[in-house]
Amino acid sequence: MRTPEEFEAFLREVIAPRLRAVERERAAVRARRDAVRVPGVWKLLGAAAGLLVALRTGELGPLLVGAGLPWIVEVVRRSRIPDTAAALVRSTILEPVVTFWDPSFRYAPNGSISREEFEASGLFPGEAIDRYAGEDLVTGRHGSTAFRFCELHVKRVTRRRNRTETHPVFDGLFFVADFNKAFRSRTLVLPDTAERALGSVGRAFQSLASRGAGMELVELECPEFERAFVVRTTDPVEARYLLSTSLMQHIRTFHENTGSKLRIAFLRGRIYVALPLANDLFSTGGAAGAPAALAGLAGASAPLTLEDVRRWSGELLFAVGIVDELDLNTRIWSKAPAA
């Protein structure tokens, strides 16, 4: 990988001029959207006409239609103007930043790990998935380890008589890498919420749930790990082979450093990591400092800066660093690097 000093030079010489081009494009997008605004007088006339009809009929509907229709028309017209500034950021800034750190890295802004692979990982057992969306796919090789990761937004939808409710299943970073030991089983490392809340009753419930899913609950010789996680597997012997004392320590440290409900699966020679994120990956700052997706870049009040690019680079290196955090490049078990 390149050095931080080389990255700072890259920012000054390559990225800074491109940020100025992005700001010019963002101003042009705003101008095109402002040009299709519905004039204020039409909004006032619509509200006045709706009020008159409402007074005559004694119904509220005409007022709502008269006042709201011009605004709806404006939103539709403005939404048809594409945010070309966001596309420019992804192609001229984010993609070069990704490949700067390692030529093997590739960035696909609209790519993601498939829903089929996410569900096959088994990291969210028993959860219905009704909406699945992903973006910001990065692939590459770090040392001997091939990896992929992206941002995912996975939802469950419940429909009641009068309303539809959306519940998050997972929002965050989904990471897949070649594992450094050969194995055939499926093993899940999940947050141990039941035992922490219910003690031995929770442990019994976990055991029943594991058997119902065709798996077994595994007890490991690390009390600290057991307090944080529950381990389910189709092969207890292989699970203990995978979860060595060293790897359990790496997982515990990573879990403590991120402070998140970390989930890990071992399946088909790979390791799957689901890491919840509070903010979107590669996001920009909105007017109040809240994260806003790049798709809304043209509407953000503050310009993009080199500090934003440094933050994106930090998020990239954090995700790639999962390989180091879990010591996946150590290959003393004679498994060859992934092709």
C-alpha positions in Angstrom: 0.0 0.0 0.0 1.0 3.6 -0.4 2.1 5.9 2.4 0.0 8.7 4.1 2.6 11.2 2.7 2.0 10.0 -0.8 -1.8 10.3 -0.3 -1.5 13.9 0.8 0.5 14.7 -2.3 -2.2 12.9 -4.4 -4.9 15.0 -2.7 -3.1 18.3 -3.5 -2.1 17.5 -7.0 -5.0 15.3 -8.3 -8.0 15.6 -6.1 -8.1 19.3 -5.3 -8.6 20.4 -8.9 -11.3 17.8 -9.4 -13.2 19.0 -6.3 -13.4 22.4 -8.0 -14.8 20.8 -11.1 -17.4 19.0 -8.9 -18.5 22.3 -7.3 -19.0 23.8 -10.8 -21.1 20.9 -11.8 -23.1 21.0 -8.6 -23.9 24.7 -9.2 -25.0 23.8 -12.7 -27.3 21.1 -11.4 -28.9 23.5 -8.9 -29.4 26.1 -11.7 -31.1 23.5 -13.9 -33.4 22.5 -11.0 -34.1 26.1 -10.0 -35.2 26.7 -13.6 -38.1 24.3 -13.4 -39.5 25.6 -10.1 -43.2 26.5 -10.1 -43.4 30.3 -9.7 -44.5 31.5 -6.2 -47.5 33.3 -7.7 -48.9 30.0 -8.9 -48.5 28.4 -5.5 -50.4 31.3 -4.0 -53.1 31.1 -6.6 -53.5 27.4 -6.1 -53.8 27.8 -2.3 -56.3 30.7 -2.7 -58.4 28.7 -5.2 -58.5 25.7 -2.9 -59.5 27.9 0.0 -62.4 29.4 -1.9 -63.7 26.0 -3.0 -63.3 24.7 0.6 -65.3 27.6 2.0 -68.1 27.0 -0.4 -68.3 23.2 0.0 -67.3 23.0 3.6 -64.7 20.3 2.8 -61.0 20.4 3.5 -60.0 18.3 0.4 -60.0 21.2 -2.2 -57.7 23.3 0.0 -55.2 20.5 0.4 -55.3 19.8 -3.4 -55.0 23.5 -4.4 -52.2 24.2 -1.9 -50.3 21.0 -2.5 -50.5 20.4 -6.2 -48.0 23.1 -7.3 -45.5 21.8 -4.8 -46.0 18.2 -6.0 -45.5 19.4 -9.6 -42.3 21.2 -8.6 -40.8 18.2 -6.8 -41.6 15.9 -9.8 -40.0 18.3 -12.3 -36.9 18.8 -10.1 -36.4 15.1 -9.5 -36.2 14.5 -13.3 -33.0 16.6 -13.4 -30.2 14.0 -12.7 -27.6 14.8 -10.0 -24.6 14.6 -12.4 -22.4 16.0 -9.6 -22.8 12.8 -7.6 -21.8 10.7 -10.6 -18.8 13.0 -11.2 -17.6 12.5 -7.5 -17.8 8.7 -7.9 -16.0 8.5 -11.2 -13.3 11.3 -10.8 -12.7 11.2 -7.0 -13.9 8.0 -5.2 -12.7 5.6 -7.8 -9.2 7.1 -8.1 -9.0 7.2 -4.3 -9.8 3.5 -4.1 -7.3 2.5 -6.8 -4.6 4.9 -5.4 -4.1 2.7 -2.3 -3.7 -0.5 -4.3 -4.0 -1.2 -8.1 -5.9 -4.4 -7.4 -8.8 -2.6 -5.7 -11.9 -1.9 -7.9 -14.8 0.3 -7.1 -18.4 -0.1 -8.5 -20.6 2.6 -7.1 -23.9 0.8 -8.0 -22.6 -2.7 -7.3 -23.3 -4.8 -4.3 -23.0 -8.3 -2.9 -26.0 -10.3 -4.0 -29.1 -10.9 -1.9 -28.7 -14.6 -2.5 -25.2 -14.6 -0.9 -26.3 -12.4 2.0 -29.2 -14.7 2.8 -26.9 -17.8 2.3 -24.5 -16.5 5.0 -27.3 -17.1 7.6 -26.2 -14.2 9.7 -29.7 -13.0 10.4 -31.6 -16.3 11.1 -35.4 -16.1 11.1 -35.5 -12.6 9.6 -37.8 -12.0 6.7 -36.2 -9.8 4.0 -38.6 -7.7 1.9 -36.3 -4.9 0.7 -32.7 -5.3 -0.2 -30.4 -2.6 -1.6 -26.7 -2.2 -1.8 -24.1 0.2 -3.2 -20.4 1.1 -3.1 -18.9 -2.3 -3.9 -15.1 -2.6 -3.4 -13.2 -5.7 -4.5 -9.5 -6.5 -4.3 -6.8 -8.4 -2.7 -4.9 -7.4 0.5 -1.8 -9.5 1.0 -2.8 -13.1 0.3 -6.5 -12.5 0.9 -9.2 -11.7 -1.7 -12.0 -9.6 -0.3 -15.2 -7.8 -1.2 -17.4 -5.4 0.7 -20.3 -3.0 0.2 -22.9 -1.1 2.0 -26.2 -2.8 2.5 -29.7 -1.7 3.5 -31.9 -4.7 4.4 -35.5 -4.2 5.6 -38.5 -6.2 6.8 -42.0 -4.9 6.0 -45.1 -5.6 8.1 -48.5 -4.7 6.8 -51.3 -4.0 9.2 -54.9 -3.0 8.5 -54.3 0.7 8.2 -50.5 1.1 7.6 -47.3 -0.4 6.4 -44.3 -0.5 8.7 -40.6 -0.9 7.7 -38.2 -2.4 10.2 -34.4 -2.5 9.7 -32.8 -5.9 9.5 -29.3 -4.7 8.7 -27.8 -1.3 7.7 -24.0 -1.3 7.4 -20.9 -2.8 6.0 -21.1 -6.4 4.6 -17.6 -7.9 4.1 -16.6 -11.2 2.5 -13.1 -12.6 2.3 -11.3 -15.8 1.6 -10.6 -17.6 4.9 -7.1 -18.9 5.7 -8.2 -22.4 6.8 -9.9 -25.0 4.7 -13.3 -26.2 6.1 -16.6 -27.6 5.0 -19.1 -26.7 7.7 -21.2 -23.6 8.5 -20.4 -21.7 11.7 -22.1 -18.6 12.9 -20.8 -16.1 15.5 -23.7 -14.0 16.7 -24.3 -11.4 19.4 -25.2 -13.2 22.7 -28.2 -11.1 23.7 -30.4 -14.0 25.0 -28.0 -15.3 27.6 -27.0 -11.8 28.8 -30.7 -11.0 29.3 -32.1 -14.3 30.5 -29.1 -16.3 31.9 -29.4 -20.0 31.8 -32.9 -19.8 30.4 -31.5 -17.8 27.5 -28.8 -20.4 26.9 -31.4 -23.2 26.8 -33.5 -21.1 24.3 -30.4 -20.6 22.1 -29.7 -24.4 22.1 -33.3 -25.1 21.0 -33.1 -22.5 18.3 -29.8 -23.9 17.0 -31.2 -27.4 16.8 -34.3 -26.1 15.0 -32.0 -24.6 12.4 -30.0 -27.9 12.0 -27.1 -26.6 14.0 -25.5 -27.1 17.4 -24.6 -24.6 20.1 -20.8 -24.7 20.8 -19.2 -23.9 24.1 -15.7 -22.5 23.7 -12.8 -22.3 26.2 -12.9 -18.5 26.4 -15.4 -17.0 29.0 -15.0 -13.5 27.7 -15.8 -14.6 24.1 -18.8 -16.6 25.4 -20.2 -13.6 27.2 -20.1 -11.5 24.0 -21.1 -14.1 21.4 -23.1 -17.3 20.8 -21.6 -19.8 18.3 -23.8 -22.1 16.2 -22.3 -24.7 13.9 -23.0 -27.8 11.8 -19.7 -29.3 13.0 -18.5 -28.5 16.6 -15.1 -30.1 16.0 -14.5 -27.9 12.9 -15.9 -24.8 14.7 -13.3 -25.2 17.4 -10.6 -25.6 14.7 -11.8 -22.4 13.0 -12.2 -20.4 16.2 -8.7 -20.7 17.6 -7.7 -18.8 20.7 -5.9 -16.3 18.6 -8.9 -15.6 16.3 -11.3 -15.3 19.2 -9.0 -12.7 20.7 -8.9 -10.8 17.3 -12.7 -10.9 17.1 -13.1 -9.7 20.6 -10.7 -6.8 20.1 -12.4 -5.8 16.8 -15.8 -6.1 18.5 -14.7 -3.9 21.4 -13.0 -1.3 19.1 -16.1 -0.9 16.9 -18.7 -1.1 19.7 -21.2 -2.7 17.3 -23.3 -5.8 17.2 -20.8 -7.7 15.1 -21.9 -10.9 13.3 -19.5 -13.4 11.6 -20.2 -16.5 9.4 -17.8 -19.1 8.1 -19.2 -20.8 5.0 -17.8 -22.3 1.7 -14.2 -21.4 2.5 -15.0 -17.8 3.2 -15.6 -15.5 6.2 -18.6 -13.1 6.2 -18.7 -10.1 8.5 -21.8 -7.9 9.0 -20.9 -4.7 10.8 -23.7 -2.1 11.5 -22.8 1.5 10.6 -24.3 4.6 12.1 -23.7 6.6 8.9 -23.7 5.8 5.2 -20.4 4.6 3.7 -18.8 7.4 1.6 -21.4 9.9 2.6 -21.3 13.7 2.3 -22.3 16.2 5.0 -25.8 17.9 4.8 -26.8 21.3 6.0 -27.0 20.3 9.6 -24.0 18.1 9.5 -26.1 15.0 9.2 -24.9 12.4 6.6 -26.6 12.6 3.2 -26.1 10.1 0.4 -24.1 11.1 -2.6 -27.3 10.9 -4.6 -28.3 14.1 -2.8 -25.0 15.9 -3.3 -26.5 18.7 -5.4 -28.8 19.7 -2.6 -26.2 19.7 0.1 -25.3 23.2 1.4 -21.6 22.8 2.2 -19.1 22.2 -0.6 -17.0 19.0 -0.7 -13.5 19.4 0.8 -10.3 17.4 1.0 -11.4 16.5 4.6 -14.4 14.7 3.1 -12.0 12.8 0.8 -9.7 11.9 3.7 -12.8 10.6 5.6 -13.8 8.4 2.6 -10.2 7.1 2.4 -10.3 6.3 6.2 -13.6 4.3 5.7 -12.0 2.4 2.8 -8.9 1.5 4.8 -11.0 0.6 7.8 -13.0 -1.9 5.7 -9.8 -3.3 4.0 -8.2 -3.5 7.5 -10.7 -6.1 8.6 -8.2 -8.5 6.9 -5.5 -7.4 9.3 -7.9 -7.1 12.3 -8.9 -10.8 11.9 -5.3 -11.9 10.9 -6.6 -13.5 7.6 -3.2 -13.2 5.9 -1.6 -15.7 8.3 -1.5 -18.9 6.3 0.2 -21.4 8.5 -2.4 -24.0 7.7 -1.1 -24.4 4.0 -4.2 -23.1 2.4 -3.2 -21.4 -0.9 -4.3 -17.8 -1.7 -7.7 -17.5 -3.4 -7.6 -17.4 -7.2 
